[in-house]
Amino acid sequence: MRANQLIKNWNARSLASQFLLIGGLVAISAMVLVGAFVSRLIEEAVTRNSAATTALYVDSVIAPLLPDMQRTQVLDGTVARALDETLGQGALGDRLLSFRLWRADGTILYSSDVAQVGKRLELSDELRTAFSGSMVALFDQSGEQPNKRPADMPVLEIYNPVLQPWSGEVVAVSEFHEVSYDFQHSLNQARFHTWLAVAAFTLAFFVVLSAIVLRGSRTIESQRHALKERIAELSTLLAQNEGLRARLQRASQRTTALNESHLRRIGADLHDGPAQLLAFASLRLDSGAFTNPKSARVARERVIGEIKESLDEAMREIRTICSGLVLPQIETATLPEILKRVVHAHQQRTGTTVELSIAAPPVDTSLSAKICIYRFVQEALNNAYRHAGGVGQRVSQWVTGDYVTIEVGDNGPGFDPDRVKPTGLGLEGLRERIESLGGTFEVEAAASGTVVRMTISSEETKAA
């Protein structure tokens, strides 16, 4: 579980931070390995060169003694004193810590420690290598060698083969330990410059590579951010389109049902109004005042008056129904003019008073938006008159940002919106009509009155 969390945290990092961490570790590791390798090579080369210089000087001292080294077990006193004097003088004498001259069988022909002269010891690996013809040079800074010296004294150990000039045969090996403070200083400087060069090159390489990676990472992050924003925009548009599609589908389904309901409503209005009045007139025509020749003239005139009154009432009912179906000329009218017309028509039809408030109306309004607003106010006022008796009727219009809001209210007893049947023509018809234009429809009902509100974007009123 912890490993998964670490992997998750690592993947959450940017590419640049991942490169800086991993690349930094790799660069440091490479610097250490390369620095150690190069420093080791330089140390070996410097040690060998310094040892070769010293060995060349010592060879020049020992060369005259070659015949004696071949035929004697130890050097005689005269040769030993000559070596003591030669090796103890000059710059080499100040640096020489010990000196031994070995024969191939392990016999010490000469030693700065007189007690070791003539002894026969087992050859070390360095001595065997030297007797094979290769010079061996070791630089010891630890003070672990068996020479009685301070622990911090640097010593250069040299095992140099002594060769016969005419045959190249190794006749002896000279072992000498040289105190090498100057050599240690030079070697430390070489190491420092080596590490400095490796570190500078590694750092420069890492900085250049990091700059390239950081630039690429910023480009990738910028593109990723832009892609995320684009995806978010497309997702939002897709969700909006899906919502619009659902609303259009619902509106299409409701339109069919509403059209049928409107037809039934018109049929009911015609049946309950003009049809009943015409039926009454027809019945009166069959009354005895017309069928009986003996009927009094007064009675006949009275029946004729009733028939005319019924026909006049039927005509009024038909005109009322037609006025509700046919809109006034609103194509060229502005929004304030439309609101004034619908309010005036309602006041004339019902004899009630409607308070009208208009604030900063939009200049341009599409025809479909005008029709929607006219029908909304007309239906809302009809409902206020039918259910609230026209008490406190008011129409308000205002603009908030990019949205136009129109509100119709009354001070009637209110109602419960949840109890309204979904097949009702009033509220559902208004909702479908408004939402088809991308607007919103709200109903607030309380004991103190009812408010219905529509809100539509000003852009929608232009493009609808």
Residue, then its C-alpha position, 0 to 999 in steps of 0.5 A: m500500500r505504501a509502495n503504491q502511494l509512493i508511486k502515485n506521489w512520484n507520478a504526480r510530480s512534473l517531468a522536470s522535477q522527476f528529471l532533476l531528482i533522477g538526473g541529479l542522482v545519476a549525475i552525482s554517481a557518474m561524477v563520483l565514478v569518473g572522478a575516482f577512476v580518473s584520479r586513480l589513473i593520474e595517481e598511478a601515472v604520477t607515482r610511476n613517473s616519480a618513482a622512475t625518476t628516483a629509480l634512475y638516480v639510484d641505478s646510477v649509484i648501484a650500477p658500478l656494484l653489479p659484479d660484486m652482487q653477482r659473486t658475493q653473498v653480501l657486499d664487503g665493507t668498502v662497498a657498503r660504506a660507499l653506499d652509505e655515504t652516497l645514499g646519505q648525501g644530497a637531496l636523496g639522503d634527506r628523503l631516503l627513509s630506508f634502502r635494501l638491496w635484494r638478490a633473487d634468492g631472498t638474500i639482503l645484500y645491503s640494508s640501511d639497517v645493518a642488522q638485516v644485512g645477509k638475512r634471507l627472507e621470503l620474497s614479497d609480491e612486490l619483489r617478485t614483480a620487480f625480479s620479473g623485470s617490472m618496477v613497482a611503485l606504491f605510495d603509502q600515506s597511512g603509516e601502516q608499513p613496518n618502518k618506524r615513522p610517524a603515522d602521517m608521514p607519506v612514503l613512496e615505496i619503490y621496488n626497482p629491478v637492477l639489470q645487467p647492461w649487456s644482457g638485460e638480466v635482473v641481478a638484483v632488486s633495490e627497495f627504497h622508501e622515500v619520504s615524499y611530502d612534495f610528492q604528496h602535495s603535488l598528488n593532492q593538487a592533481r587530485f583536486h584539479t581532477w575532481l574540480a574538472v570532472a565536477a565542473f564538466t558534470l555540472a555544466f552538462f547537467v545544467v544544459l540538459s536541465a535547461i532543455v528538459l525544463r523548457g520541454s517540460r514547460t512546453i508540455e505542461s502548457q500544452r497539457h494545461a491548454l488541452k485540459e482547458r479545451i477538454a473542459e470546454l468541450s465537456t461543458l459544451l457537450a453537457q450543454n448540448e446534451g441538456l439542450r437536446a433533452r430539452l428539445q426532445r421534451a419540448s417536442q413531445r410536450t408540443t404535440a400534447l399541448n397542441e392537442s390539449h389546446l384544441r380540446r380547450i378551444g373545443a370546450d370553450l366553444h361547446d360551453g359558450p357559443a354552442q350553448l347560446l346557439a342551442f338556446a336560441s334554437l330551442r327558443l325558435d321551436s317555442g310556441a311563440f313561433t309555432n302557435p299562430k294564436s300566440a300573442r305578439v308581445a310574447r313573440e317579440r319577447v322570444i325574439g329578444e331572447i334569441k337576439e340576446s343569445l346570438d349577441e352573447a355567442m358572438r361576443e364569446i366567439r370574438t373573445i376566443c378569437s382574440g385569445l388565439v390571434l396576437p396583435q401586430i407585435e412584429t415591429a413593437t418594442l418590448p415595452e409596447i408589447l407589455k403595455r398592449v397585453v396589460h391593456a387588453h387584460q384590463q379591458r377584458t376583465g375590468t381590473t387594474v394591473e400595475l406595470s413596471i419597466a426598467a432598461p428593456p433591451v433594444d432588440t428582441s426577436l419575434s419568437a421572444k416577443i411571442c413568448i413574452y406576450r403569451f407568458v404575461q397573458e397567461a399569467l394575468n389570466n391565471a391571476y384573474r381566474h384564481a386570485g380575482g385580479v387582486g394586486q395584479r402587477v407586471s415587472q420587467w428588469v435587466t440583470g447583467d445579460y439576462v432579462t427578467i419578467e415577473v407577474g404577481d398577485n395578492g391572492p390566496g396562492f396554491d401548491p405548485d406540487r398539486v398542479k397536474p403535469t398535463g395542465l395547459g397553463l404552467e407547463g405550457l409556459r415552462e415549455r415555451i420559455e425553456s425552448l428559448g433557453g430561458t428559465f421558468e419559476v413559480e413562487a406560491a404562498a398564502s400572501g400571493t403568487v409570483v411567476r417569473m421568466t428569465i431569458s438571456s439578452e443574447e437569446t432574445k436577439a438570436a431566438 
